[in-house]
Amino acid sequence: MAHIVILGAGIGGLPMAFEMKENARPDDKITVISNTPTFHFVPSNPWVAVDWRDRDEIELPIAPILEKKGVDFIAVGAQRVHPEQNQVELSDGRMIAYDYLVIATGPKLAFDEIEGLGPQGHTHSVCHVDHAEHAREAWMQFVADPGPIVVGAVQGASCFGPAYEYAMIMETDLRRRKIRDKVPMTFVTSEPYIGHLGLNGVGDSKSMMESIFRDKSVRWICNAKVTKVEAGLMHVTEHDEDGKPKKDHTLPFKYSMMLPAFKGVDAIFGIEGLVNPRGFVLIDEHQRNPRYPNVFAVGVCVAITPPEPTPIPTGIPKTGYMIESMVTATAHNIRALLDGAQPHEHATWNAVCLADFGDRGAAFVALPQIPPRNVSWFSEGYWVHLAKIAFEKYFMRKMKKGTSEPIYERVVMKAMGIMKLKDH
């Protein structure tokens, strides 16, 4: 019998538990460790932040889901991973031994790297449902007395889609309230151009996103570094293509949402050979850590080198479809090791994204996510808005049932009407 521990119970961790249970031997034990008793669907947070969703619509209790699957669950956060001893130290002092460990923690949100950034400072976030609820409270006050908005992603950020989504969702909500004319909007991003997305763009994303912003009267500042945030005032330095300071901006705002940079969580940060200097888990082509061969990682916590440097640092996003392929590869590779064989499965690292813009939306397909690609496609329209809503409901139903089927591959690709791209 082997004990397989999964650290984290989010979009990577829960599907990892489902697939590992299906692939493990009957007498193997699987345990999920999480610092929260609930799962929430992160892609719906922008809707929560403008009062289009309630928390209970995108949140599920984890324990009963895993109990039905025969998976143990510990709702206590990890204090420290000890890979030399094959143990996870919990915050309550317990030590959990493992034969195989899958790290699926997601990131630590590095608000502290910029003075005044984040929910404890002067900007909001949609990275967690707690933040989204706080943002909603502020949003309801804002629409009663509107003013300028600054929205975007700071230097080092690697997840740009939610910034575009939230900007456009706010814009739609303001139009519905008939107060859009009272709200100047500025999009601030570390990307070298609008629509870069940390991916060197996808298809015609640059011109299409610029066109959408122009149509919606959203001005933008690229190659931007946020130096400090004060109450109602953001200090931004715009850089040229060589990364040299070009212009300083002092942007007044009455409401702001800025995505932070990500780091590895404290439980693994600084462990030599396990993580890189930012705390992301080092892996090989089989999702396996080179130094600790019984440790795997999936999701946002994985270290991926950007395809090329940008004037201001940007990371690579890990989309749901990409994470799903990591999960499947990891489950099969651990089973191979259990059978005395060597890992052989590779994650596809393909990217499919549905971004809701309130009453329309944008979608892209990047196969693979990192250039050069076999497929690079970007489109927008009302159908994306509908597809995102349908996908949210389907995903939550499947998580509640504990399915191990490849949700993103089967549902998102079908919803976009491009199943024929699957073989590329």
VOGU-343121 format. One record per residue (C-alpha): residue number from 1; x, y, z. Coordinates in steps of 0.02 Angstrom, whole numbers, plus 50000, padded with zeros to 5 digits. Example, Ala and Ser with C-alpha at 12.3 -4.5 7.8 and 13.67 -1.06 7.14 Angstrom:
+-----+-------+-------+-------+
| num |    c1 |    c2 |    c3 |
+-----+-------+-------+-------+
|   1 | 50615 | 49775 | 50390 |
|   2 | 50684 | 49947 | 50357 |
+-----+-------+-------+-------+
END
This chain:
+-----+-------+-------+-------+
| num |    c1 |    c2 |    c3 |
+-----+-------+-------+-------+
|   1 | 50000 | 50000 | 50000 |
|   2 | 50060 | 50175 | 49958 |
|   3 | 50006 | 50339 | 50037 |
|   4 | 49980 | 50476 | 49908 |
|   5 | 49959 | 50650 | 49982 |
|   6 | 49888 | 50795 | 49881 |
|   7 | 49928 | 50966 | 49951 |
|   8 | 49790 | 51086 | 49898 |
|   9 | 49608 | 51067 | 49850 |
|  10 | 49577 | 51195 | 49715 |
|  11 | 49556 | 51180 | 49527 |
|  12 | 49712 | 51072 | 49522 |
|  13 | 49699 | 50980 | 49688 |
|  14 | 49520 | 50915 | 49683 |
|  15 | 49529 | 50845 | 49505 |
|  16 | 49699 | 50771 | 49555 |
|  17 | 49612 | 50677 | 49697 |
|  18 | 49477 | 50613 | 49580 |
|  19 | 49598 | 50553 | 49446 |
|  20 | 49722 | 50481 | 49570 |
|  21 | 49584 | 50381 | 49653 |
|  22 | 49534 | 50310 | 49485 |
|  23 | 49713 | 50267 | 49438 |
|  24 | 49777 | 50206 | 49606 |
|  25 | 49774 | 50025 | 49663 |
|  26 | 49630 | 49969 | 49775 |
|  27 | 49733 | 49968 | 49935 |
|  28 | 49822 | 50133 | 49906 |
|  29 | 49775 | 50277 | 50022 |
|  30 | 49745 | 50453 | 49957 |
|  31 | 49739 | 50605 | 50072 |
|  32 | 49700 | 50784 | 50024 |
|  33 | 49766 | 50924 | 50135 |
|  34 | 49692 | 51099 | 50122 |
|  35 | 49696 | 51258 | 50224 |
|  36 | 49511 | 51283 | 50189 |
|  37 | 49360 | 51166 | 50206 |
|  38 | 49281 | 51232 | 50046 |
|  39 | 49316 | 51234 | 49860 |
|  40 | 49272 | 51389 | 49759 |
|  41 | 49271 | 51413 | 49571 |
|  42 | 49401 | 51550 | 49549 |
|  43 | 49350 | 51600 | 49371 |
|  44 | 49182 | 51661 | 49440 |
|  45 | 49259 | 51783 | 49563 |
|  46 | 49241 | 51934 | 49446 |
|  47 | 49053 | 51904 | 49444 |
|  48 | 49048 | 51899 | 49634 |
|  49 | 49142 | 52065 | 49639 |
|  50 | 49003 | 52157 | 49547 |
|  51 | 48860 | 52066 | 49636 |
|  52 | 48816 | 51953 | 49488 |
|  53 | 48848 | 51796 | 49592 |
|  54 | 48830 | 51749 | 49774 |
|  55 | 48969 | 51656 | 49861 |
|  56 | 48864 | 51501 | 49890 |
|  57 | 48837 | 51483 | 49702 |
|  58 | 49022 | 51455 | 49670 |
|  59 | 49076 | 51367 | 49830 |
|  60 | 49064 | 51185 | 49886 |
|  61 | 49110 | 51094 | 50048 |
|  62 | 49256 | 50978 | 50013 |
|  63 | 49237 | 50843 | 50146 |
|  64 | 49075 | 50761 | 50084 |
|  65 | 49137 | 50760 | 49904 |
|  66 | 49298 | 50670 | 49948 |
|  67 | 49214 | 50555 | 50073 |
|  68 | 49102 | 50487 | 49935 |
|  69 | 49259 | 50451 | 49832 |
|  70 | 49347 | 50361 | 49975 |
|  71 | 49479 | 50497 | 49992 |
|  72 | 49536 | 50560 | 50162 |
|  73 | 49528 | 50747 | 50194 |
|  74 | 49622 | 50856 | 50318 |
|  75 | 49559 | 51035 | 50328 |
|  76 | 49717 | 51102 | 50409 |
|  77 | 49848 | 51205 | 50319 |
|  78 | 50024 | 51143 | 50288 |
|  79 | 50158 | 51230 | 50390 |
|  80 | 50307 | 51152 | 50299 |
|  81 | 50347 | 51014 | 50178 |
|  82 | 50496 | 50907 | 50228 |
|  83 | 50543 | 50814 | 50068 |
|  84 | 50699 | 50735 | 50144 |
|  85 | 50589 | 50648 | 50273 |
|  86 | 50439 | 50621 | 50156 |
|  87 | 50327 | 50716 | 50276 |
|  88 | 50208 | 50865 | 50277 |
|  89 | 50204 | 50964 | 50438 |
|  90 | 50032 | 51037 | 50473 |
|  91 | 49998 | 51202 | 50560 |
|  92 | 49926 | 51107 | 50709 |
|  93 | 50091 | 51014 | 50733 |
|  94 | 50042 | 50848 | 50655 |
|  95 | 50163 | 50763 | 50536 |
|  96 | 50087 | 50672 | 50386 |
|  97 | 50200 | 50543 | 50304 |
|  98 | 50185 | 50507 | 50119 |
|  99 | 50254 | 50392 | 49986 |
| 100 | 50208 | 50513 | 49848 |
| 101 | 50167 | 50697 | 49863 |
| 102 | 50074 | 50803 | 49735 |
| 103 | 50090 | 50990 | 49766 |
| 104 | 49937 | 51083 | 49703 |
| 105 | 49934 | 51231 | 49821 |
| 106 | 49908 | 51371 | 49698 |
| 107 | 50006 | 51531 | 49730 |
| 108 | 50042 | 51650 | 49870 |
| 109 | 49978 | 51822 | 49822 |
| 110 | 50125 | 51942 | 49834 |
| 111 | 50031 | 52101 | 49880 |
| 112 | 50170 | 52146 | 50001 |
| 113 | 50293 | 52176 | 49858 |
| 114 | 50211 | 52344 | 49818 |
| 115 | 50170 | 52471 | 49952 |
| 116 | 49983 | 52497 | 49969 |
| 117 | 49932 | 52354 | 49854 |
| 118 | 49792 | 52232 | 49892 |
| 119 | 49639 | 52214 | 50005 |
| 120 | 49742 | 52263 | 50157 |
| 121 | 49797 | 52418 | 50062 |
| 122 | 49703 | 52523 | 49935 |
| 123 | 49663 | 52405 | 49791 |
| 124 | 49548 | 52256 | 49773 |
| 125 | 49575 | 52080 | 49707 |
| 126 | 49474 | 51943 | 49623 |
| 127 | 49602 | 51806 | 49658 |
| 128 | 49503 | 51733 | 49803 |
| 129 | 49317 | 51731 | 49844 |
| 130 | 49352 | 51821 | 50009 |
| 131 | 49434 | 51962 | 49910 |
| 132 | 49291 | 51962 | 49785 |
| 133 | 49163 | 51984 | 49923 |
| 134 | 49263 | 52129 | 49993 |
| 135 | 49274 | 52204 | 49818 |
| 136 | 49085 | 52188 | 49800 |
| 137 | 49053 | 52286 | 49958 |
| 138 | 49165 | 52425 | 49894 |
| 139 | 49085 | 52414 | 49721 |
| 140 | 48911 | 52445 | 49790 |
| 141 | 48976 | 52600 | 49878 |
| 142 | 49067 | 52654 | 49721 |
| 143 | 48917 | 52647 | 49604 |
| 144 | 48822 | 52758 | 49724 |
| 145 | 48959 | 52889 | 49707 |
| 146 | 49063 | 52848 | 49552 |
| 147 | 49231 | 52914 | 49493 |
| 148 | 49389 | 52853 | 49404 |
| 149 | 49436 | 52668 | 49396 |
| 150 | 49611 | 52595 | 49380 |
| 151 | 49616 | 52409 | 49342 |
| 152 | 49749 | 52288 | 49280 |
| 153 | 49897 | 52182 | 49331 |
| 154 | 50061 | 52232 | 49414 |
| 155 | 50239 | 52185 | 49369 |
| 156 | 50274 | 52001 | 49390 |
| 157 | 50092 | 51953 | 49369 |
| 158 | 50061 | 51794 | 49270 |
| 159 | 49872 | 51787 | 49262 |
| 160 | 49805 | 51926 | 49151 |
| 161 | 49638 | 51858 | 49094 |
| 162 | 49542 | 51903 | 49253 |
| 163 | 49604 | 52084 | 49239 |
| 164 | 49530 | 52099 | 49064 |
| 165 | 49372 | 52009 | 49121 |
| 166 | 49345 | 52119 | 49272 |
| 167 | 49379 | 52279 | 49175 |
| 168 | 49246 | 52234 | 49047 |
| 169 | 49123 | 52165 | 49175 |
| 170 | 49135 | 52328 | 49272 |
| 171 | 49112 | 52424 | 49109 |
| 172 | 48955 | 52324 | 49069 |
| 173 | 48884 | 52346 | 49243 |
| 174 | 48914 | 52534 | 49236 |
| 175 | 48822 | 52545 | 49069 |
| 176 | 48676 | 52448 | 49139 |
| 177 | 48668 | 52569 | 49283 |
| 178 | 48679 | 52714 | 49159 |
| 179 | 48830 | 52791 | 49246 |
| 180 | 48968 | 52739 | 49126 |
| 181 | 48989 | 52920 | 49072 |
| 182 | 49042 | 52965 | 49249 |
| 183 | 49183 | 52838 | 49259 |
| 184 | 49350 | 52862 | 49168 |
| 185 | 49436 | 52691 | 49156 |
| 186 | 49623 | 52656 | 49141 |
| 187 | 49697 | 52483 | 49115 |
| 188 | 49873 | 52468 | 49186 |
| 189 | 49976 | 52314 | 49142 |
| 190 | 50153 | 52249 | 49143 |
| 191 | 50120 | 52169 | 48973 |
| 192 | 50220 | 52243 | 48827 |
| 193 | 50056 | 52265 | 48733 |
| 194 | 49871 | 52242 | 48760 |
| 195 | 49822 | 52062 | 48728 |
| 196 | 49996 | 51990 | 48763 |
| 197 | 49921 | 51889 | 48907 |
| 198 | 50091 | 51825 | 48962 |
| 199 | 50088 | 51714 | 48807 |
| 200 | 50162 | 51828 | 48673 |
| 201 | 49983 | 51853 | 48616 |
| 202 | 49867 | 51723 | 48541 |
| 203 | 49808 | 51743 | 48363 |
| 204 | 49751 | 51922 | 48335 |
| 205 | 49729 | 51959 | 48521 |
| 206 | 49827 | 52122 | 48515 |
| 207 | 49724 | 52212 | 48384 |
| 208 | 49560 | 52137 | 48444 |
| 209 | 49584 | 52187 | 48626 |
| 210 | 49644 | 52360 | 48576 |
| 211 | 49488 | 52379 | 48469 |
| 212 | 49376 | 52324 | 48613 |
| 213 | 49461 | 52447 | 48731 |
| 214 | 49444 | 52589 | 48606 |
| 215 | 49261 | 52546 | 48578 |
| 216 | 49230 | 52546 | 48766 |
| 217 | 49332 | 52704 | 48798 |
| 218 | 49459 | 52617 | 48908 |
| 219 | 49632 | 52696 | 48899 |
| 220 | 49784 | 52588 | 48934 |
| 221 | 49964 | 52596 | 48994 |
| 222 | 50079 | 52450 | 48949 |
| 223 | 50256 | 52407 | 49007 |
| 224 | 50196 | 52479 | 49171 |
| 225 | 50273 | 52459 | 49342 |
| 226 | 50167 | 52508 | 49493 |
| 227 | 50285 | 52588 | 49616 |
| 228 | 50164 | 52634 | 49756 |
| 229 | 49978 | 52646 | 49793 |
| 230 | 49905 | 52777 | 49907 |
| 231 | 49724 | 52804 | 49954 |
| 232 | 49645 | 52858 | 49789 |
| 233 | 49812 | 52877 | 49700 |
| 234 | 49918 | 52752 | 49602 |
| 235 | 50098 | 52789 | 49554 |
| 236 | 50148 | 52703 | 49390 |
| 237 | 50306 | 52712 | 49287 |
| 238 | 50287 | 52673 | 49103 |
| 239 | 50440 | 52596 | 49019 |
| 240 | 50501 | 52587 | 48840 |
| 241 | 50536 | 52428 | 48742 |
| 242 | 50711 | 52420 | 48818 |
| 243 | 50642 | 52424 | 48994 |
| 244 | 50700 | 52602 | 49027 |
| 245 | 50583 | 52724 | 49119 |
| 246 | 50485 | 52824 | 48992 |
| 247 | 50351 | 52919 | 49087 |
| 248 | 50285 | 52932 | 49265 |
| 249 | 50097 | 52929 | 49290 |
| 250 | 50000 | 52980 | 49443 |
| 251 | 49828 | 52903 | 49422 |
| 252 | 49684 | 52956 | 49533 |
| 253 | 49552 | 52824 | 49567 |
| 254 | 49397 | 52796 | 49668 |
| 255 | 49399 | 52608 | 49639 |
| 256 | 49543 | 52494 | 49588 |
| 257 | 49572 | 52309 | 49559 |
| 258 | 49751 | 52258 | 49522 |
| 259 | 49808 | 52077 | 49505 |
| 260 | 49967 | 52044 | 49605 |
| 261 | 50122 | 51945 | 49563 |
| 262 | 50123 | 51764 | 49622 |
| 263 | 50249 | 51671 | 49730 |
| 264 | 50261 | 51497 | 49801 |
| 265 | 50171 | 51466 | 49965 |
| 266 | 50267 | 51474 | 50129 |
| 267 | 50258 | 51285 | 50156 |
| 268 | 50379 | 51256 | 50011 |
| 269 | 50464 | 51424 | 49987 |
| 270 | 50654 | 51416 | 49995 |
| 271 | 50673 | 51226 | 49991 |
| 272 | 50829 | 51200 | 49887 |
| 273 | 50804 | 51085 | 49740 |
| 274 | 50615 | 51085 | 49759 |
| 275 | 50575 | 51264 | 49708 |
| 276 | 50649 | 51409 | 49610 |
| 277 | 50691 | 51577 | 49691 |
| 278 | 50508 | 51633 | 49677 |
| 279 | 50451 | 51474 | 49764 |
| 280 | 50375 | 51386 | 49613 |
| 281 | 50400 | 51197 | 49605 |
| 282 | 50533 | 51135 | 49484 |
| 283 | 50471 | 50991 | 49375 |
| 284 | 50528 | 50886 | 49228 |
| 285 | 50425 | 50836 | 49076 |
| 286 | 50328 | 50712 | 49184 |
| 287 | 50274 | 50842 | 49316 |
| 288 | 50406 | 50766 | 49432 |
| 289 | 50532 | 50859 | 49538 |
| 290 | 50710 | 50817 | 49482 |
| 291 | 50784 | 50814 | 49658 |
| 292 | 50640 | 50729 | 49747 |
| 293 | 50573 | 50598 | 49626 |
| 294 | 50422 | 50554 | 49733 |
| 295 | 50361 | 50735 | 49728 |
| 296 | 50252 | 50799 | 49585 |
| 297 | 50167 | 50966 | 49555 |
| 298 | 50019 | 51029 | 49456 |
| 299 | 49937 | 51198 | 49427 |
| 300 | 49988 | 51375 | 49465 |
| 301 | 50125 | 51320 | 49587 |
| 302 | 50228 | 51247 | 49444 |
| 303 | 50382 | 51340 | 49380 |
| 304 | 50374 | 51384 | 49195 |
| 305 | 50505 | 51491 | 49109 |
| 306 | 50429 | 51631 | 49001 |
| 307 | 50460 | 51601 | 48814 |
| 308 | 50552 | 51766 | 48800 |
| 309 | 50595 | 51913 | 48914 |
| 310 | 50483 | 52066 | 48920 |
| 311 | 50534 | 52244 | 48965 |
| 312 | 50437 | 52227 | 49128 |
| 313 | 50432 | 52052 | 49204 |
| 314 | 50278 | 51949 | 49162 |
| 315 | 50242 | 51768 | 49204 |
| 316 | 50153 | 51631 | 49108 |
| 317 | 49973 | 51592 | 49153 |
| 318 | 49920 | 51416 | 49195 |
| 319 | 49745 | 51397 | 49124 |
| 320 | 49618 | 51267 | 49176 |
| 321 | 49641 | 51161 | 49021 |
| 322 | 49829 | 51162 | 49046 |
| 323 | 49810 | 51113 | 49230 |
| 324 | 49691 | 50973 | 49183 |
| 325 | 49823 | 50896 | 49069 |
| 326 | 49952 | 50909 | 49209 |
| 327 | 49833 | 50817 | 49326 |
| 328 | 49802 | 50675 | 49203 |
| 329 | 49987 | 50652 | 49166 |
| 330 | 50031 | 50653 | 49351 |
| 331 | 49900 | 50523 | 49398 |
| 332 | 49961 | 50404 | 49262 |
| 333 | 50144 | 50433 | 49304 |
| 334 | 50119 | 50394 | 49489 |
| 335 | 50026 | 50236 | 49441 |
| 336 | 50172 | 50187 | 49330 |
| 337 | 50290 | 50207 | 49478 |
| 338 | 50173 | 50104 | 49588 |
| 339 | 50184 | 49966 | 49457 |
| 340 | 50374 | 49973 | 49455 |
| 341 | 50383 | 50063 | 49287 |
| 342 | 50447 | 50234 | 49241 |
| 343 | 50341 | 50390 | 49211 |
| 344 | 50297 | 50411 | 49028 |
| 345 | 50150 | 50531 | 49016 |
| 346 | 50172 | 50714 | 48966 |
| 347 | 50051 | 50856 | 48996 |
| 348 | 49993 | 50936 | 48834 |
| 349 | 50005 | 51111 | 48908 |
| 350 | 49873 | 51169 | 48786 |
| 351 | 49774 | 51325 | 48830 |
| 352 | 49590 | 51361 | 48805 |
| 353 | 49516 | 51514 | 48887 |
| 354 | 49341 | 51587 | 48897 |
| 355 | 49343 | 51767 | 48962 |
| 356 | 49175 | 51846 | 49001 |
| 357 | 49158 | 52032 | 48961 |
| 358 | 48986 | 52055 | 49038 |
| 359 | 48878 | 52050 | 48884 |
| 360 | 49006 | 51979 | 48763 |
| 361 | 49170 | 51890 | 48787 |
| 362 | 49336 | 51835 | 48712 |
| 363 | 49403 | 51660 | 48687 |
| 364 | 49570 | 51592 | 48634 |
| 365 | 49649 | 51426 | 48591 |
| 366 | 49838 | 51403 | 48600 |
| 367 | 49900 | 51229 | 48556 |
| 368 | 50022 | 51220 | 48640 |
| 369 | 50014 | 51367 | 48759 |
| 370 | 50197 | 51415 | 48736 |
| 371 | 50251 | 51465 | 48559 |
| 372 | 50284 | 51402 | 48428 |
| 373 | 50107 | 51334 | 48410 |
| 374 | 50010 | 51216 | 48300 |
| 375 | 49853 | 51319 | 48330 |
| 376 | 49839 | 51502 | 48381 |
| 377 | 49660 | 51567 | 48377 |
| 378 | 49569 | 51713 | 48459 |
| 379 | 49388 | 51765 | 48439 |
| 380 | 49254 | 51867 | 48528 |
| 381 | 49066 | 51880 | 48534 |
| 382 | 48907 | 51854 | 48635 |
| 383 | 48927 | 51666 | 48621 |
| 384 | 49079 | 51672 | 48737 |
| 385 | 48975 | 51754 | 48874 |
| 386 | 48847 | 51614 | 48861 |
| 387 | 48980 | 51479 | 48852 |
| 388 | 49066 | 51544 | 49010 |
| 389 | 48902 | 51539 | 49108 |
| 390 | 48864 | 51363 | 49046 |
| 391 | 49039 | 51304 | 49087 |
| 392 | 49032 | 51373 | 49264 |
| 393 | 48872 | 51277 | 49301 |
| 394 | 48936 | 51117 | 49221 |
| 395 | 49103 | 51126 | 49312 |
| 396 | 49021 | 51150 | 49481 |
| 397 | 48904 | 51002 | 49451 |
| 398 | 49050 | 50891 | 49403 |
| 399 | 49154 | 50943 | 49555 |
| 400 | 49006 | 50905 | 49668 |
| 401 | 48992 | 50732 | 49591 |
| 402 | 49179 | 50703 | 49599 |
| 403 | 49205 | 50665 | 49415 |
| 404 | 49375 | 50622 | 49344 |
| 405 | 49328 | 50655 | 49164 |
| 406 | 49427 | 50790 | 49070 |
| 407 | 49303 | 50931 | 49091 |
| 408 | 49398 | 51066 | 48997 |
| 409 | 49442 | 50956 | 48850 |
| 410 | 49266 | 50888 | 48823 |
| 411 | 49160 | 51037 | 48871 |
| 412 | 49256 | 51194 | 48827 |
| 413 | 49314 | 51127 | 48659 |
| 414 | 49137 | 51073 | 48619 |
| 415 | 49063 | 51238 | 48676 |
| 416 | 49180 | 51331 | 48561 |
| 417 | 49134 | 51220 | 48415 |
| 418 | 49314 | 51173 | 48378 |
| 419 | 49330 | 50990 | 48423 |
| 420 | 49420 | 50968 | 48258 |
| 421 | 49570 | 51060 | 48333 |
| 422 | 49594 | 50923 | 48462 |
| 423 | 49707 | 50820 | 48352 |
| 424 | 49829 | 50963 | 48316 |
+-----+-------+-------+-------+
END
